[in-house]
Amino acid sequence: MTQTDVAKAIYGSAAYPGQVARVCAELLEEGLIQRHGRGGPADPFVYFWRLRHQVCDGAGQERPAL
């Protein structure tokens, strides 16, 4: 995804250019997205959502009905 795609995924069509860089910087800092590329026309930044894995020991939880 491009920076614009990330902002539109969060804010919809109401996203504006000023939000784009700020949102991506915050998500990168929080570890929610990854950035690939060097930036610029030849190798633009491309963003990917990071998968987060949570460890659960199952204590106090019931097995969901399948």
MOPAC internal coordinates of N, CA, C and O (Angstrom, degrees):
PM7 1SCF
backbone

  N    0.0000 0     0.00 0     0.00 0    0    0    0
  C    1.4436 1     0.00 0     0.00 0    1    0    0
  C    1.5196 1   109.07 1     0.00 0    2    1    0
  O    1.2310 1   121.23 1   -30.11 1    3    2    1
  N    1.3010 1   115.26 1   149.89 1    3    2    1
  C    1.4599 1   120.28 1   174.34 1    5    3    2
  C    1.5227 1   109.07 1   -87.09 1    6    5    3
  O    1.2310 1   120.42 1    -7.29 1    7    6    5
  N    1.3333 1   116.80 1   172.71 1    7    6    5
  C    1.4675 1   119.74 1   176.89 1    9    7    6
  C    1.5191 1   110.23 1   -57.84 1   10    9    7
  O    1.2310 1   120.22 1   138.83 1   11   10    9
  N    1.3115 1   117.18 1   -41.17 1   11   10    9
  C    1.4617 1   120.90 1   179.87 1   13   11   10
  C    1.5184 1   110.89 1   -63.25 1   14   13   11
  O    1.2310 1   120.26 1   139.36 1   15   14   13
  N    1.3431 1   117.10 1   -40.64 1   15   14   13
  C    1.4709 1   120.78 1   178.48 1   17   15   14
  C    1.5306 1   110.80 1   -60.65 1   18   17   15
  O    1.2310 1   120.69 1   138.24 1   19   18   17
  N    1.3340 1   116.28 1   -41.76 1   19   18   17
  C    1.4684 1   120.17 1   179.98 1   21   19   18
  C    1.5261 1   110.18 1   -62.56 1   22   21   19
  O    1.2310 1   120.49 1   131.68 1   23   22   21
  N    1.3243 1   116.68 1   -48.32 1   23   22   21
  C    1.4625 1   120.19 1  -179.06 1   25   23   22
  C    1.5258 1   111.26 1   -63.61 1   26   25   23
  O    1.2310 1   119.96 1   139.13 1   27   26   25
  N    1.3284 1   117.68 1   -40.87 1   27   26   25
  C    1.4624 1   120.41 1   179.44 1   29   27   26
  C    1.5236 1   111.55 1   -67.89 1   30   29   27
  O    1.2310 1   120.04 1   148.78 1   31   30   29
  N    1.3366 1   117.54 1   -31.22 1   31   30   29
  C    1.4669 1   120.24 1   177.17 1   33   31   30
  C    1.5225 1   110.68 1   -65.39 1   34   33   31
  O    1.2310 1   120.35 1   150.72 1   35   34   33
  N    1.3219 1   116.93 1   -29.28 1   35   34   33
  C    1.4594 1   121.49 1  -179.05 1   37   35   34
  C    1.5287 1   111.85 1   -91.35 1   38   37   35
  O    1.2310 1   120.39 1   133.08 1   39   38   37
  N    1.3280 1   116.85 1   -46.92 1   39   38   37
  C    1.4600 1   121.59 1  -173.33 1   41   39   38
  C    1.5300 1   114.36 1  -105.10 1   42   41   39
  O    1.2310 1   120.19 1   175.27 1   43   42   41
  N    1.3176 1   117.24 1    -4.73 1   43   42   41
  C    1.4670 1   119.51 1  -177.15 1   45   43   42
  C    1.5188 1   110.36 1    72.85 1   46   45   43
  O    1.2310 1   120.90 1    23.25 1   47   46   45
  N    1.3043 1   115.88 1  -156.75 1   47   46   45
  C    1.4627 1   120.16 1  -176.60 1   49   47   46
  C    1.5260 1   112.39 1   -70.77 1   50   49   47
  O    1.2310 1   120.20 1   172.96 1   51   50   49
  N    1.3345 1   117.23 1    -7.04 1   51   50   49
  C    1.4632 1   120.80 1   178.69 1   53   51   50
  C    1.5300 1   112.26 1   -80.11 1   54   53   51
  O    1.2310 1   119.71 1   177.07 1   55   54   53
  N    1.3247 1   118.17 1    -2.93 1   55   54   53
  C    1.4641 1   121.04 1  -179.75 1   57   55   54
  C    1.5265 1   109.69 1   -63.47 1   58   57   55
  O    1.2310 1   120.50 1   -39.73 1   59   58   57
  N    1.3173 1   116.64 1   140.27 1   59   58   57
  C    1.4592 1   120.42 1   177.75 1   61   59   58
  C    1.5259 1   108.72 1  -126.67 1   62   61   59
  O    1.2310 1   120.13 1   -20.64 1   63   62   61
  N    1.3436 1   117.35 1   159.36 1   63   62   61
  C    1.4680 1   121.40 1  -172.13 1   65   63   62
  C    1.5183 1   114.93 1   -52.03 1   66   65   63
  O    1.2310 1   119.18 1   142.75 1   67   66   65
  N    1.3161 1   119.17 1   -37.25 1   67   66   65
  C    1.4583 1   120.88 1  -179.52 1   69   67   66
  C    1.5143 1   112.99 1   -63.50 1   70   69   67
  O    1.2310 1   120.16 1   148.97 1   71   70   69
  N    1.3285 1   117.29 1   -31.03 1   71   70   69
  C    1.4657 1   121.10 1   179.14 1   73   71   70
  C    1.5246 1   111.44 1   -73.28 1   74   73   71
  O    1.2310 1   120.88 1   147.31 1   75   74   73
  N    1.3071 1   115.92 1   -32.69 1   75   74   73
  C    1.4558 1   121.19 1  -168.94 1   77   75   74
  C    1.5174 1   112.20 1   -57.05 1   78   77   75
  O    1.2310 1   119.72 1   122.68 1   79   78   77
  N    1.3243 1   118.13 1   -57.32 1   79   78   77
  C    1.4627 1   120.88 1  -177.65 1   81   79   78
  C    1.5183 1   110.92 1   -65.16 1   82   81   79
  O    1.2310 1   120.20 1   140.02 1   83   82   81
  N    1.3414 1   117.22 1   -39.98 1   83   82   81
  C    1.4657 1   120.70 1  -179.25 1   85   83   82
  C    1.5170 1   110.98 1   -63.91 1   86   85   83
  O    1.2310 1   120.41 1   134.43 1   87   86   85
  N    1.3233 1   116.83 1   -45.57 1   87   86   85
  C    1.4660 1   120.92 1  -179.45 1   89   87   86
  C    1.5274 1   110.48 1   -62.61 1   90   89   87
  O    1.2310 1   120.44 1   134.41 1   91   90   89
  N    1.3187 1   116.76 1   -45.59 1   91   90   89
  C    1.4672 1   119.28 1  -179.87 1   93   91   90
  C    1.5214 1   111.53 1   -63.91 1   94   93   91
  O    1.2310 1   120.18 1   139.82 1   95   94   93
  N    1.3230 1   117.26 1   -40.18 1   95   94   93
  C    1.4674 1   120.34 1   178.37 1   97   95   94
  C    1.5233 1   110.82 1   -62.60 1   98   97   95
  O    1.2310 1   120.04 1   137.39 1   99   98   97
  N    1.3355 1   117.52 1   -42.61 1   99   98   97
  C    1.4614 1   120.96 1   179.24 1  101   99   98
  C    1.5217 1   111.31 1   -65.21 1  102  101   99
  O    1.2310 1   120.24 1   136.13 1  103  102  101
  N    1.3253 1   117.15 1   -43.87 1  103  102  101
  C    1.4677 1   120.67 1  -179.63 1  105  103  102
  C    1.5266 1   111.46 1   -66.02 1  106  105  103
  O    1.2310 1   120.28 1   142.39 1  107  106  105
  N    1.3344 1   117.08 1   -37.61 1  107  106  105
  C    1.4693 1   120.68 1   175.86 1  109  107  106
  C    1.5224 1   110.31 1   -63.16 1  110  109  107
  O    1.2310 1   120.59 1   134.27 1  111  110  109
  N    1.3216 1   116.47 1   -45.73 1  111  110  109
  C    1.4653 1   121.10 1  -179.18 1  113  111  110
  C    1.5288 1   111.45 1   -62.25 1  114  113  111
  O    1.2310 1   120.65 1   143.17 1  115  114  113
  N    1.3178 1   116.36 1   -36.83 1  115  114  113
  C    1.4654 1   120.85 1   179.54 1  117  115  114
  C    1.5249 1   112.83 1   -80.19 1  118  117  115
  O    1.2310 1   120.39 1   172.67 1  119  118  117
  N    1.3275 1   116.85 1    -7.33 1  119  118  117
  C    1.4608 1   120.66 1   179.04 1  121  119  118
  C    1.5189 1   113.80 1    77.66 1  122  121  119
  O    1.2310 1   120.19 1  -160.16 1  123  122  121
  N    1.3317 1   117.23 1    19.84 1  123  122  121
  C    1.4636 1   120.20 1  -178.62 1  125  123  122
  C    1.5280 1   112.97 1   -87.87 1  126  125  123
  O    1.2310 1   120.57 1   158.14 1  127  126  125
  N    1.3380 1   116.52 1   -21.86 1  127  126  125
  C    1.4580 1   120.51 1   176.65 1  129  127  126
  C    1.5170 1   108.97 1  -131.75 1  130  129  127
  O    1.2310 1   121.20 1   -18.50 1  131  130  129
  N    1.3259 1   115.31 1   161.50 1  131  130  129
  C    1.4573 1   123.16 1   174.02 1  133  131  130
  C    1.5170 1   107.23 1  -116.31 1  134  133  131
  O    1.2310 1   120.53 1   -29.21 1  135  134  133
  N    1.3290 1   116.59 1   150.79 1  135  134  133
  C    1.4634 1   120.58 1   176.97 1  137  135  134
  C    1.5163 1   109.23 1  -121.01 1  138  137  135
  O    1.2310 1   121.12 1   -47.40 1  139  138  137
  N    1.3117 1   115.46 1   132.60 1  139  138  137
  C    1.4609 1   122.22 1   175.51 1  141  139  138
  C    1.5213 1   108.04 1  -121.37 1  142  141  139
  O    1.2310 1   120.34 1   -24.81 1  143  142  141
  N    1.3028 1   116.96 1   155.19 1  143  142  141
  C    1.4591 1   122.23 1  -179.48 1  145  143  142
  C    1.5168 1   110.54 1   102.42 1  146  145  143
  O    1.2310 1   121.67 1   -15.05 1  147  146  145
  N    1.3279 1   114.41 1   164.95 1  147  146  145
  C    1.4659 1   120.42 1  -178.90 1  149  147  146
  C    1.5266 1   112.48 1  -101.46 1  150  149  147
  O    1.2310 1   120.37 1   173.27 1  151  150  149
  N    1.2994 1   116.89 1    -6.73 1  151  150  149
  C    1.4591 1   120.64 1  -175.93 1  153  151  150
  C    1.5176 1   109.43 1    87.44 1  154  153  151
  O    1.2310 1   120.05 1   -26.72 1  155  154  153
  N    1.2902 1   117.51 1   153.28 1  155  154  153
  C    1.4581 1   121.49 1  -179.49 1  157  155  154
  C    1.5175 1   111.68 1    97.60 1  158  157  155
  O    1.2310 1   120.54 1   -11.49 1  159  158  157
  N    1.3094 1   116.57 1   168.51 1  159  158  157
  C    1.4699 1   121.54 1  -174.38 1  161  159  158
  C    1.5350 1   114.29 1   -62.85 1  162  161  159
  O    1.2310 1   119.79 1   144.96 1  163  162  161
  N    1.3247 1   118.01 1   -35.04 1  163  162  161
  C    1.4696 1   120.46 1  -176.97 1  165  163  162
  C    1.5254 1   112.79 1   -75.90 1  166  165  163
  O    1.2310 1   120.19 1   148.97 1  167  166  165
  N    1.3296 1   117.25 1   -31.03 1  167  166  165
  C    1.4634 1   121.96 1  -177.66 1  169  167  166
  C    1.5289 1   108.82 1  -145.68 1  170  169  167
  O    1.2310 1   120.04 1  -108.80 1  171  170  169
  N    1.3359 1   117.52 1    71.20 1  171  170  169
  C    1.4634 1   120.32 1  -174.85 1  173  171  170
  C    1.5248 1   112.24 1   -66.22 1  174  173  171
  O    1.2310 1   121.23 1   -23.74 1  175  174  173
  N    1.3338 1   115.25 1   156.26 1  175  174  173
  C    1.4496 1   120.02 1   174.40 1  177  175  174
  C    1.5207 1   109.14 1   -65.25 1  178  177  175
  O    1.2310 1   120.94 1   -42.51 1  179  178  177
  N    1.3130 1   115.82 1   137.49 1  179  178  177
  C    1.4610 1   122.45 1   174.64 1  181  179  178
  C    1.5234 1   106.06 1  -129.64 1  182  181  179
  O    1.2310 1   120.53 1   -43.21 1  183  182  181
  N    1.3234 1   116.60 1   136.79 1  183  182  181
  C    1.4573 1   121.97 1  -174.34 1  185  183  182
  C    1.5188 1   110.66 1  -113.15 1  186  185  183
  O    1.2310 1   120.87 1   -34.90 1  187  186  185
  N    1.3144 1   115.94 1   145.10 1  187  186  185
  C    1.4588 1   123.63 1   178.59 1  189  187  186
  C    1.5139 1   108.75 1  -132.20 1  190  189  187
  O    1.2310 1   120.38 1   -41.80 1  191  190  189
  N    1.3241 1   116.88 1   138.20 1  191  190  189
  C    1.4664 1   120.51 1   174.28 1  193  191  190
  C    1.5177 1   107.84 1   -68.41 1  194  193  191
  O    1.2310 1   119.85 1   -44.20 1  195  194  193
  N    1.3077 1   117.88 1   135.80 1  195  194  193
  C    1.4689 1   121.98 1   176.43 1  197  195  194
  C    1.5134 1   108.40 1   -87.10 1  198  197  195
  O    1.2310 1   121.11 1   -38.79 1  199  198  197
  N    1.2926 1   115.48 1   141.21 1  199  198  197
  C    1.4512 1   120.50 1   174.65 1  201  199  198
  C    1.5197 1   107.68 1   -85.11 1  202  201  199
  O    1.2310 1   120.96 1   -47.89 1  203  202  201
  N    1.3053 1   115.77 1   132.11 1  203  202  201
  C    1.4578 1   120.25 1   179.24 1  205  203  202
  C    1.5151 1   108.35 1  -110.27 1  206  205  203
  O    1.2310 1   121.14 1   -47.50 1  207  206  205
  N    1.2884 1   115.42 1   132.50 1  207  206  205
  C    1.4531 1   120.75 1   179.08 1  209  207  206
  C    1.5221 1   108.42 1  -109.99 1  210  209  207
  O    1.2310 1   120.68 1   -51.20 1  211  210  209
  N    1.3059 1   116.30 1   128.80 1  211  210  209
  C    1.4475 1   120.34 1   176.89 1  213  211  210
  C    1.5165 1   108.34 1  -107.94 1  214  213  211
  O    1.2310 1   121.15 1   -42.33 1  215  214  213
  N    1.3044 1   115.41 1   137.67 1  215  214  213
  C    1.4542 1   121.01 1   178.48 1  217  215  214
  C    1.5147 1   107.73 1   -91.06 1  218  217  215
  O    1.2310 1   120.86 1   -51.79 1  219  218  217
  N    1.2964 1   115.96 1   128.21 1  219  218  217
  C    1.4621 1   120.84 1   179.89 1  221  219  218
  C    1.5226 1   107.41 1  -129.83 1  222  221  219
  O    1.2310 1   121.02 1   -50.83 1  223  222  221
  N    1.3154 1   115.66 1   129.17 1  223  222  221
  C    1.4630 1   118.31 1   179.45 1  225  223  222
  C    1.5191 1   111.38 1   -88.40 1  226  225  223
  O    1.2310 1   120.34 1   176.85 1  227  226  225
  N    1.3413 1   116.95 1    -3.15 1  227  226  225
  C    1.4596 1   120.57 1   177.24 1  229  227  226
  C    1.5125 1   114.40 1    80.90 1  230  229  227
  O    1.2310 1   119.54 1  -178.19 1  231  230  229
  N    1.2950 1   118.49 1     1.81 1  231  230  229
  C    1.4667 1   120.89 1  -177.73 1  233  231  230
  C    1.5265 1   110.37 1   -64.30 1  234  233  231
  O    1.2310 1   121.16 1   -52.45 1  235  234  233
  N    1.3040 1   115.38 1   127.55 1  235  234  233
  C    1.4513 1   121.23 1   175.79 1  237  235  234
  C    1.5200 1   114.71 1    75.62 1  238  237  235
  O    1.2310 1   120.10 1  -170.94 1  239  238  237
  N    1.3235 1   117.41 1     9.06 1  239  238  237
  C    1.4557 1   119.62 1  -179.83 1  241  239  238
  C    1.5131 1   110.84 1  -113.68 1  242  241  239
  O    1.2310 1   121.09 1   -36.86 1  243  242  241
  N    1.3012 1   115.52 1   143.14 1  243  242  241
  C    1.4466 1   120.07 1   176.49 1  245  243  242
  C    1.5096 1   109.68 1   -90.67 1  246  245  243
  O    1.2310 1   120.82 1   -27.46 1  247  246  245
  N    1.2973 1   116.05 1   152.54 1  247  246  245
  C    1.4541 1   120.63 1   176.83 1  249  247  246
  C    1.5233 1   108.24 1   -73.00 1  250  249  247
  O    1.2310 1   120.19 1   -51.16 1  251  250  249
  N    1.3416 1   117.25 1   128.84 1  251  250  249
  C    1.4641 1   119.14 1  -178.89 1  253  251  250
  C    1.5185 1   111.32 1   -65.96 1  254  253  251
  O    1.2310 1   120.51 1   -34.90 1  255  254  253
  N    1.3192 1   116.64 1   145.10 1  255  254  253
  C    1.4636 1   121.58 1   176.51 1  257  255  254
  C    1.5168 1   108.54 1   -72.71 1  258  257  255
  O    1.2310 1   120.33 1   -53.12 1  259  258  257
  N    1.2858 1   116.97 1   126.88 1  259  258  257
  C    1.4687 1   120.59 1   179.97 1  261  259  258
  C    1.4929 1   111.17 1  -104.76 1  262  261  259
  O    1.2310 1   120.10 1   180.00 1  263  262  261

